[in-house]
């Protein structure tokens, strides 16, 4: 097989494959059915034209038969008048008309045979069309049922294009959700561990803890004041004195810390 022959064969096979994918069997069946109906209509039109032609010949035959009878009467009257010459002419015309009638009979008979043949073919074609219509409807129903079943099967199995897109969208959504949940948990863990400093404040973790301690001390002080006002202070005098000593020690410690912080600041300023 030459290159051109192989190329032509490949092109024809590709075109045939494209046509097969593009072809809708139901549309093809409907088209074939309409073509057969058109052919039947043409056959009926042909029979109608043939019948019309036969009727014209039959009308012409009746007119000739009337002329034959007329010429026959003319011949009899001519004989009664002893006009043999006129009787002969009338009989000659009668004979010519009878010859024409014979020719018309032959033509009418031929047209009748043709008409009977066409009618038989028309009836056969009509029966075939009815059978084809029944098979067509049955095949269309089977095809549509198979197509619906295929769509359902593809939808259930997820192999259809749309279902595949939906499946991929769900997978991407699930991956993004997992990623966001992991990121949120990581942020919570880092926040709890104090790894992130407050970006809107210049305070570090020690300062925040000191503020929390001062806030707790203020709450405790206010609570003790409230209890004292209501006569429900449970702390004995000894504990108050002890607390005062502790507060004094803490004050001294705080003064030492403040002094140390001042030295650090002075060192930073001198450097």
PyMOL commands that set and color helices and strands:
alter all, ss='L'
color gray80, all
select helices_A, chain A and resi 3-22+25-80+84-157+161-193+205-229+237-270
alter helices_A, ss='H'
color red, helices_A
deselect
rebuild
show_as cartoon
